[in-house]
Amino acid sequence: MRLVIAEGSAVLRAGLAHVLGERGHQLAGAVHDARVLPALVATHRPDVLVANVRLAPTWTDEGVGAALDARRRHPGTGVLLFSASPEPQHVARLFAGDGTGVGYLIQDRMTDAEELLDALGHVATGGTVVDPRVVGSLAAGTAPGSDQGAVLDVLSERELEVLSLMAQGRTNSAIADRLIVSQGTVEKRVASVFEKLHIPGSPSDNRRVLAVLRYLTERRIPVRPARFERRPDRGRVLGRAA
């Protein structure tokens, strides 16, 4: 797998390069400044761009912009973003498209080699990887009375009700019990949700995850961007969420 890494911490950048190189992956570049990424990606066409949300020169959201630019200019490029803490506004931007071949992890989960490689492989093949804390943060920022975005306006009241229960982690069977309808009815409504939200099918079967992310990002209460200090990275990477 050919990779490009963009991370401001020299220690983490070198650590990621070492681990991935040892496992036989080709590192096309490891940088800290988002301004060099367009040329780097265009030249080497990586399978996955691994980037911190916050990069030079301003350390705000350059990583998100670089990731979206890479996917726009080079369709099929996988993107694995990470940040110090869940940032809903960045998640919303990343998953505004079809959501295939993208991932978002919390930074303290980037040092478990096996699970990092699993996440990268999943993203490279069109899957979706989402840190559970990201979903939890989005859910905490939703409110039943908040305005629904235009994306969700295409859903009927019943479809929106089903999607809301999906976002709570309920299975189709549990949703059927809650709404007092057949499981077949729920399955039809779920399929309709996928169709109306233009969420394509994929071998990795990540449509449910993408639908829930779309729901949470559309219904979240506006969140002011938080500031986080970059720090040494510890912890584990989660496995794939799709």
C-alpha positions as CSV (number, residue, x, y, z in Angstrom):
1,M,0.0,0.0,0.0
2,R,1.3,3.4,-0.9
3,L,0.8,6.1,1.8
4,V,1.4,9.8,2.5
5,I,1.5,10.9,6.1
6,A,0.8,14.5,7.3
7,E,1.4,15.1,11.0
8,G,2.8,18.0,12.9
9,S,4.6,16.0,15.6
10,A,8.0,14.9,14.4
11,V,7.9,12.0,16.9
12,L,4.5,10.6,15.8
13,R,5.3,11.2,12.2
14,A,8.5,9.2,12.5
15,G,6.8,6.5,14.5
16,L,4.0,6.0,12.0
17,A,6.6,5.9,9.1
18,H,8.7,3.3,10.9
19,V,5.7,1.0,11.8
20,L,4.2,1.2,8.3
21,G,7.5,0.8,6.6
22,E,8.3,-2.3,8.7
23,R,5.1,-3.9,7.5
24,G,6.0,-3.5,3.9
25,H,4.1,-0.4,3.0
26,Q,5.5,2.2,0.7
27,L,5.8,5.7,2.3
28,A,5.7,8.3,-0.5
29,G,6.1,11.2,1.9
30,A,5.8,12.3,5.6
31,V,5.2,16.0,6.0
32,H,3.9,18.5,8.6
33,D,2.7,21.3,6.2
34,A,-0.6,21.0,4.3
35,R,0.6,23.3,1.6
36,V,2.9,20.6,0.1
37,L,0.2,17.9,0.1
38,P,-1.5,18.7,-3.3
39,A,1.8,18.3,-5.2
40,L,2.8,15.3,-3.1
41,V,-0.5,13.5,-3.7
42,A,-0.6,14.4,-7.4
43,T,2.9,13.0,-7.9
44,H,2.6,9.8,-5.9
45,R,-1.1,9.0,-6.0
46,P,-1.2,7.3,-2.6
47,D,-3.8,4.6,-1.7
48,V,-4.4,6.4,1.5
49,L,-3.6,9.8,2.9
50,V,-3.1,9.7,6.7
51,A,-3.5,13.2,8.1
52,N,-4.0,15.1,11.3
53,V,-6.9,17.5,11.2
54,R,-4.5,20.3,12.4
55,L,-1.5,21.0,10.2
56,A,0.8,23.9,9.4
57,P,0.7,26.7,8.6
58,T,-2.2,27.7,11.0
59,W,-2.8,24.4,12.9
60,T,-6.6,24.7,12.5
61,D,-8.3,22.6,9.9
62,E,-5.8,22.3,7.1
63,G,-5.8,18.5,7.3
64,V,-9.5,18.4,6.5
65,G,-9.2,20.7,3.5
66,A,-6.2,18.7,2.2
67,A,-8.1,15.5,2.5
68,L,-11.2,16.8,0.7
69,D,-9.0,18.3,-2.0
70,A,-7.2,15.0,-2.5
71,R,-10.4,13.1,-3.0
72,R,-11.8,15.8,-5.3
73,R,-8.7,15.9,-7.5
74,H,-8.0,12.2,-7.3
75,P,-11.2,10.1,-6.9
76,G,-10.6,6.8,-5.1
77,T,-7.9,8.2,-2.8
78,G,-8.6,6.8,0.7
79,V,-8.4,9.3,3.7
80,L,-7.8,8.5,7.3
81,L,-8.0,11.6,9.4
82,F,-7.3,11.9,13.1
83,S,-7.5,14.6,15.8
84,A,-6.8,15.1,19.5
85,S,-10.5,15.1,20.3
86,P,-13.9,14.6,18.5
87,E,-14.6,17.7,16.4
88,P,-18.1,17.5,14.9
89,Q,-17.6,20.3,12.4
90,H,-14.8,18.4,10.8
91,V,-16.6,15.1,10.8
92,A,-19.6,16.7,9.0
93,R,-17.2,18.0,6.3
94,L,-15.5,14.7,5.8
95,F,-18.7,12.6,5.6
96,A,-20.6,15.1,3.5
97,G,-19.9,13.0,0.4
98,D,-20.7,9.3,-0.1
99,G,-18.4,8.4,2.8
100,T,-16.7,5.5,1.1
101,G,-12.9,5.1,1.7
102,V,-12.8,7.5,4.6
103,G,-12.0,7.2,8.3
104,Y,-11.8,9.4,11.4
105,L,-10.0,8.4,14.5
106,I,-9.1,10.0,17.8
107,Q,-5.3,10.7,18.0
108,D,-4.7,8.6,21.1
109,R,-5.7,5.5,19.2
110,M,-3.0,5.8,16.6
111,T,-0.2,3.7,18.2
112,D,-1.6,0.1,18.0
113,A,0.1,-1.2,14.9
114,E,-2.2,-4.1,14.2
115,E,-5.4,-2.1,14.5
116,L,-3.9,0.9,12.6
117,L,-3.0,-1.4,9.7
118,D,-6.5,-2.9,9.8
119,A,-8.1,0.5,9.7
120,L,-5.9,1.6,6.8
121,G,-6.7,-1.6,4.8
122,H,-10.4,-1.1,5.4
123,V,-10.2,2.5,4.2
124,A,-8.1,1.6,1.1
125,T,-10.7,-0.9,0.0
126,G,-13.6,1.6,0.2
127,G,-14.7,0.9,3.8
128,T,-15.6,3.4,6.6
129,V,-13.7,3.6,9.9
130,V,-15.2,5.7,12.7
131,D,-14.0,6.0,16.3
132,P,-17.0,5.3,18.6
133,R,-16.1,8.5,20.5
134,V,-16.7,10.5,17.4
135,V,-20.2,9.1,17.1
136,G,-20.8,9.7,20.8
137,S,-19.7,13.3,20.5
138,L,-22.1,13.9,17.6
139,A,-25.0,12.2,19.4
140,A,-24.3,14.4,22.4
141,G,-24.7,17.5,20.2
142,T,-28.1,16.5,18.8
143,A,-31.5,17.7,20.0
144,P,-34.9,16.4,19.0
145,G,-36.1,20.0,18.5
146,S,-33.2,21.2,16.5
147,D,-33.7,22.2,12.8
148,Q,-33.1,19.4,10.4
149,G,-30.7,20.1,7.5
150,A,-31.9,20.0,3.9
151,V,-30.4,16.6,3.5
152,L,-32.9,15.0,5.9
153,D,-35.8,16.9,4.4
154,V,-36.1,14.2,1.7
155,L,-37.1,11.6,4.3
156,S,-40.7,10.9,5.4
157,E,-41.7,11.2,9.0
158,R,-41.6,7.4,9.3
159,E,-38.2,7.1,7.6
160,L,-36.8,9.8,9.9
161,E,-38.1,8.0,12.9
162,V,-36.4,4.8,11.8
163,L,-33.1,6.6,11.2
164,S,-33.3,8.2,14.6
165,L,-33.6,4.8,16.2
166,M,-30.7,3.5,14.1
167,A,-28.7,6.4,15.5
168,Q,-29.4,5.0,19.0
169,G,-27.8,1.7,18.0
170,R,-31.0,-0.3,17.6
171,T,-31.2,-3.2,15.3
172,N,-34.0,-3.7,12.8
173,S,-35.7,-6.1,15.1
174,A,-35.5,-3.7,18.0
175,I,-36.8,-0.9,15.8
176,A,-39.8,-3.1,14.7
177,D,-40.6,-3.8,18.4
178,R,-40.4,-0.2,19.3
179,L,-42.6,1.0,16.4
180,I,-44.9,-2.0,16.6
181,V,-44.5,-2.9,12.9
182,S,-43.0,-5.9,11.1
183,Q,-39.3,-6.3,10.6
184,G,-40.0,-6.4,6.9
185,T,-41.5,-2.9,7.1
186,V,-38.5,-1.6,8.9
187,E,-36.2,-3.1,6.3
188,K,-38.1,-1.4,3.5
189,R,-37.9,2.0,5.4
190,V,-34.1,1.5,6.0
191,A,-33.6,0.7,2.3
192,S,-35.6,3.8,1.4
193,V,-33.4,5.9,3.7
194,F,-30.3,4.6,1.9
195,E,-31.8,5.4,-1.4
196,K,-33.0,8.9,-0.6
197,L,-29.7,9.9,1.1
198,H,-27.8,8.5,-1.9
199,I,-25.7,6.1,0.2
200,P,-24.4,3.5,-2.2
201,G,-24.0,-0.2,-1.4
202,S,-20.5,-1.6,-0.9
203,P,-18.9,-4.9,-0.2
204,S,-18.0,-3.6,3.3
205,D,-21.7,-3.1,4.1
206,N,-21.1,0.3,5.7
207,R,-24.3,2.0,4.7
208,R,-25.8,1.9,8.1
209,V,-22.8,3.7,9.6
210,L,-22.9,6.3,6.9
211,A,-26.7,6.9,7.3
212,V,-26.3,7.4,11.1
213,L,-23.3,9.8,10.6
214,R,-25.4,11.8,8.1
215,Y,-28.2,12.0,10.6
216,L,-26.0,13.1,13.5
217,T,-24.1,15.7,11.5
218,E,-27.2,17.2,10.1
219,R,-29.0,17.4,13.4
220,R,-26.2,18.5,15.7
221,I,-26.3,21.7,17.6
222,P,-23.7,24.2,16.2
223,V,-20.4,23.6,18.0
224,R,-17.6,26.2,18.4
225,P,-14.3,24.8,17.2
226,A,-12.2,23.7,20.1
227,R,-8.5,24.3,20.6
228,F,-6.3,21.4,21.5
229,E,-2.6,21.3,22.3
230,R,-0.7,18.7,20.4
231,R,0.8,16.1,22.8
232,P,2.6,12.8,22.8
233,D,0.3,10.0,21.5
234,R,-0.6,7.0,23.5
235,G,-3.4,4.5,23.4
236,R,-5.0,2.1,20.9
237,V,-6.6,2.4,17.6
238,L,-10.1,1.0,17.3
239,G,-10.9,-1.6,14.7
240,R,-13.2,-0.8,11.8
241,A,-16.7,0.4,12.6
242,A,-18.4,-0.7,9.4
